[in-house]
Amino acid sequence: MRYLWTVPAAVIAWFVAGFAPTYLAGLPAGTTTFVPAASSRLDLLVLGGYAGGVVAGLLVRRLRIAAPVVLVVAAGTWGLSGHSLDQRDLLITLLAASVVGGVFGAIGSRSSVFAAFALSLPVAWYAVRPAARLDDWRWLWQLNGLLVAMGLALLLYVCCWRRGWSSALYWPFVAAAYLLSFAIVDGVKAVGGAQGGPVNDVADAGTDAFFQAFEPILREYWPWLVLAVLLAIPMTALKLRALPPPPPPPDPYADRPNDAVLSDDLDWIDRDEPRRRLLPGRTPIA
């Protein structure tokens, strides 16, 4: 009965977590085609399908159910959006990213720390997307800082989802993976922008962008990172407080009679005591 709601929820989560931001951003311009079939949107196919697969795997929890679900949803959405099978490479990329995300999500349902590491890259990718569209906006620093803080707080919250405060020891590693994801995103963008040139120039551009991404993030957004940690503490505390208390340990003698516990000389405890009379019985006179 659990799959009656988890499977539809996983289908919705695959779209919302992976493709809703880009899909809705194209609506004002009149572009309503789902998953634009262009090589320039390869990041949408890879990270979008991956993020949706991770969330779907977290909801379904079973790999043998999550993998077919994300495959059917990804292939069905590709067909319903009007794309042809001639673009086979992009379709295979979408399917592979969704399945890999579903695998990580199913594993993360047993260890939420692993799920936090798996979600760090797509969350960082979502956090830097407004910066590419709003270069001269007045409140760009505040918007990007808020998105960066929300992403880190969400990852720290997911990290403690299963084991509580004991998983807080992994918060520094999750934060490091989150910052590393920003560097990976910048490196991929630099490689994509330098395509068509010499291989050495493309490799140098990606390497420089990767190592130069840490200093601006730490310099500009360190207050927001501290705010994310302070926000994750009450979020985790409220979540753990809302959980029901753990069940008591099982009684090893619950399914065994008293005779299996008590010795033979104490069997009289289980016997019915004869009824006693206050006055001796009187023999009736014939």
C-alpha positions as CSV (number, residue, x, y, z in Angstrom):
1,M,0.0,0.0,0.0
2,R,2.9,2.4,0.5
3,Y,3.7,2.4,-3.2
4,L,0.2,3.7,-4.0
5,W,1.4,7.1,-2.9
6,T,5.2,7.0,-3.2
7,V,5.2,6.1,-6.9
8,P,3.0,9.1,-7.9
9,A,4.9,11.3,-5.5
10,A,8.2,10.1,-7.1
11,V,6.9,11.0,-10.6
12,I,6.0,14.5,-9.5
13,A,9.3,14.9,-7.6
14,W,11.2,13.8,-10.7
15,F,9.8,16.8,-12.6
16,V,9.8,19.4,-9.8
17,A,13.3,18.6,-8.6
18,G,14.9,18.2,-12.0
19,F,13.1,20.3,-14.6
20,A,10.5,22.7,-13.3
21,P,12.8,25.7,-12.9
22,T,14.1,25.7,-16.4
23,Y,10.7,24.6,-17.9
24,L,8.8,27.4,-16.2
25,A,11.5,29.9,-17.1
26,G,10.9,29.3,-20.8
27,L,7.1,29.9,-20.5
28,P,7.2,33.8,-20.9
29,A,9.2,33.5,-24.1
30,G,6.6,31.1,-25.5
31,T,8.9,28.0,-25.4
32,T,6.8,25.3,-23.8
33,T,8.7,22.3,-25.1
34,F,9.7,20.1,-22.2
35,V,13.4,19.2,-22.0
36,P,14.7,21.4,-24.9
37,A,16.6,19.1,-27.3
38,A,19.7,21.1,-27.8
39,S,23.3,20.3,-27.0
40,S,23.6,23.6,-25.1
41,R,21.2,22.3,-22.6
42,L,23.1,19.2,-21.8
43,D,23.4,20.3,-18.2
44,L,19.6,20.3,-18.0
45,L,19.5,16.7,-19.1
46,V,22.3,15.5,-16.9
47,L,21.7,17.3,-13.6
48,G,18.0,17.6,-14.1
49,G,17.5,13.9,-14.5
50,Y,20.0,13.2,-11.8
51,A,18.3,15.4,-9.3
52,G,14.9,14.1,-10.1
53,G,16.1,10.5,-9.8
54,V,17.7,11.1,-6.4
55,V,14.5,12.6,-5.0
56,A,12.4,9.8,-6.6
57,G,14.7,7.1,-5.1
58,L,14.4,8.7,-1.7
59,L,10.7,8.5,-1.8
60,V,10.3,5.0,-3.2
61,R,13.3,3.6,-1.2
62,R,13.5,0.4,-3.2
63,L,15.9,0.2,-6.1
64,R,13.9,-2.4,-8.1
65,I,10.9,0.0,-8.0
66,A,12.7,3.3,-8.4
67,A,14.8,2.4,-11.4
68,P,11.8,1.4,-13.6
69,V,9.8,4.3,-12.4
70,V,12.3,6.9,-13.4
71,L,13.0,5.1,-16.7
72,V,9.3,5.1,-17.7
73,V,8.8,8.7,-16.6
74,A,11.8,10.0,-18.4
75,A,11.1,8.1,-21.6
76,G,7.4,9.0,-21.5
77,T,8.0,12.7,-20.9
78,W,10.5,12.7,-23.8
79,G,7.9,11.2,-26.1
80,L,5.1,13.4,-24.9
81,S,7.1,16.6,-25.4
82,G,7.2,16.1,-29.1
83,H,10.8,15.0,-29.6
84,S,11.7,12.3,-32.0
85,L,13.9,9.3,-31.5
86,D,16.5,10.7,-33.9
87,Q,18.0,12.6,-30.9
88,R,19.0,9.3,-29.4
89,D,22.1,10.5,-27.6
90,L,20.2,13.1,-25.6
91,L,17.5,10.6,-24.7
92,I,20.1,8.1,-23.5
93,T,21.8,10.9,-21.5
94,L,18.5,11.7,-19.8
95,L,17.7,8.0,-19.0
96,A,21.2,7.3,-17.7
97,A,21.2,10.4,-15.4
98,S,17.8,9.5,-14.1
99,V,18.7,5.9,-13.3
100,V,22.0,6.9,-11.6
101,G,20.1,9.5,-9.5
102,G,17.5,6.8,-8.6
103,V,20.3,4.4,-7.5
104,F,21.9,7.1,-5.3
105,G,18.5,8.1,-3.9
106,A,17.6,4.5,-3.0
107,I,20.9,4.0,-1.2
108,G,20.4,7.3,0.5
109,S,17.1,6.2,1.9
110,R,19.1,3.9,4.2
111,S,21.9,6.4,4.9
112,S,20.8,10.0,4.6
113,V,24.4,11.1,4.8
114,F,25.0,9.5,1.4
115,A,21.8,11.3,0.1
116,A,23.2,14.6,1.2
117,F,26.4,14.0,-0.7
118,A,24.5,12.9,-3.8
119,L,22.3,16.1,-3.7
120,S,25.2,18.5,-3.3
121,L,26.0,18.9,-7.0
122,P,22.4,19.6,-8.3
123,V,21.7,21.9,-5.3
124,A,24.8,23.9,-6.1
125,W,23.8,24.0,-9.8
126,Y,20.4,25.4,-8.9
127,A,21.9,28.0,-6.5
128,V,24.0,29.6,-9.2
129,R,21.4,29.7,-12.0
130,P,20.0,33.2,-11.2
131,A,23.5,34.7,-11.5
132,A,23.7,33.8,-15.1
133,R,20.4,35.6,-15.9
134,L,20.5,38.6,-13.6
135,D,23.9,40.2,-14.1
136,D,23.0,43.8,-13.3
137,W,20.3,43.2,-10.8
138,R,20.5,45.3,-7.6
139,W,19.7,42.6,-5.2
140,L,21.8,39.9,-6.9
141,W,24.1,39.3,-3.9
142,Q,21.2,38.9,-1.6
143,L,19.4,36.5,-3.9
144,N,22.4,34.3,-4.6
145,G,23.4,34.4,-0.9
146,L,19.9,33.3,0.1
147,L,19.9,30.5,-2.4
148,V,23.3,29.3,-1.3
149,A,22.2,29.3,2.3
150,M,19.0,27.5,1.6
151,G,20.9,24.8,-0.3
152,L,23.4,24.2,2.5
153,A,20.7,24.2,5.1
154,L,18.7,21.7,3.1
155,L,21.8,19.4,2.7
156,L,22.6,19.5,6.4
157,Y,18.9,18.8,7.2
158,V,18.9,15.8,4.9
159,C,22.2,14.6,6.4
160,C,20.5,14.1,9.8
161,W,17.2,12.7,8.4
162,R,17.8,9.1,9.4
163,R,20.2,9.0,12.4
164,G,19.6,12.3,14.1
165,W,22.3,14.3,15.7
166,S,24.8,11.5,15.4
167,S,25.1,12.4,11.7
168,A,26.0,16.0,12.5
169,L,29.6,14.9,12.6
170,Y,29.4,14.8,8.8
171,W,28.3,18.4,8.4
172,P,31.8,19.7,7.7
173,F,32.3,17.0,5.0
174,V,28.8,17.8,3.5
175,A,29.7,21.6,3.5
176,A,33.0,20.8,1.8
177,A,31.3,18.7,-0.9
178,Y,28.8,21.6,-1.4
179,L,31.6,24.1,-2.0
180,L,33.4,21.6,-4.2
181,S,30.2,21.3,-6.3
182,F,30.3,25.1,-7.0
183,A,33.8,24.6,-8.4
184,I,32.7,21.7,-10.5
185,V,29.8,23.8,-11.9
186,D,32.2,26.7,-12.8
187,G,34.7,24.3,-14.3
188,V,32.0,22.6,-16.5
189,K,30.8,26.0,-17.6
190,A,34.3,27.1,-18.6
191,V,34.9,23.9,-20.5
192,G,31.6,24.4,-22.4
193,G,32.4,28.0,-23.2
194,A,35.9,27.0,-24.6
195,Q,34.7,24.2,-26.8
196,G,36.0,24.4,-30.3
197,G,39.5,25.5,-29.4
198,P,42.7,23.6,-28.8
199,V,42.4,20.8,-26.2
200,N,45.1,22.4,-24.0
201,D,43.2,25.7,-23.9
202,V,40.0,23.9,-23.0
203,A,41.7,22.0,-20.2
204,D,43.4,25.1,-18.9
205,A,40.1,27.0,-18.9
206,G,38.4,24.3,-16.9
207,T,41.2,23.9,-14.4
208,D,41.5,27.7,-13.8
209,A,37.8,28.1,-13.3
210,F,37.7,25.1,-10.9
211,F,40.4,26.4,-8.6
212,Q,39.4,30.0,-8.8
213,A,35.8,29.3,-7.7
214,F,36.5,28.7,-4.0
215,E,37.9,32.1,-3.1
216,P,34.9,34.2,-4.4
217,I,32.4,31.9,-2.8
218,L,34.1,32.0,0.6
219,R,34.8,35.7,0.4
220,E,31.3,36.8,-0.7
221,Y,29.0,34.3,0.8
222,W,30.6,33.3,4.1
223,P,27.9,35.1,6.2
224,W,25.2,33.2,4.3
225,L,27.1,29.9,4.9
226,V,27.1,30.6,8.7
227,L,23.4,31.5,8.5
228,A,22.8,28.2,6.8
229,V,24.4,26.3,9.7
230,L,22.5,28.2,12.3
231,L,19.2,27.6,10.3
232,A,19.9,23.8,10.0
233,I,20.3,23.4,13.8
234,P,16.6,24.3,14.7
235,M,15.3,22.6,11.5
236,T,17.0,19.3,12.6
237,A,15.9,19.8,16.2
238,L,12.2,20.4,15.2
239,K,12.3,17.4,12.9
240,L,13.7,15.0,15.6
241,R,11.3,16.4,18.2
242,A,8.3,15.6,15.9
243,L,9.4,11.9,15.6
244,P,7.6,9.4,17.8
245,P,9.6,7.9,20.6
246,P,11.6,4.8,19.8
247,P,9.7,1.5,20.6
248,P,10.8,-0.4,23.8
249,P,13.1,-3.3,23.3
250,P,11.3,-6.6,22.6
251,D,10.8,-8.9,25.5
252,P,12.7,-12.2,24.8
253,Y,10.2,-14.1,26.9
254,A,7.0,-12.6,25.5
255,D,6.1,-15.7,23.5
256,R,7.1,-18.2,26.2
257,P,5.0,-19.5,29.1
258,N,6.0,-19.0,32.7
259,D,7.1,-22.7,32.9
260,A,10.0,-21.8,30.5
261,V,11.2,-19.1,32.9
262,L,10.4,-20.5,36.4
263,S,12.0,-23.6,37.9
264,D,10.1,-26.7,38.6
265,D,9.8,-26.0,42.4
266,L,7.9,-22.8,41.6
267,D,5.1,-24.5,39.5
268,W,2.7,-24.0,42.4
269,I,2.5,-20.4,41.5
270,D,0.5,-21.2,38.3
271,R,-1.8,-23.7,40.1
272,D,-5.3,-22.7,41.2
273,E,-5.5,-22.5,45.0
274,P,-8.3,-24.5,46.5
275,R,-11.3,-22.5,47.8
276,R,-11.2,-22.1,51.5
277,R,-14.2,-21.9,53.9
278,L,-14.3,-19.8,57.0
279,L,-16.6,-22.4,58.8
280,P,-16.2,-26.1,58.5
281,G,-18.9,-27.9,56.5
282,R,-21.8,-29.5,58.4
283,T,-22.9,-33.0,57.5
284,P,-26.7,-33.0,56.8
285,I,-28.8,-35.2,59.1
286,A,-30.7,-37.9,57.4
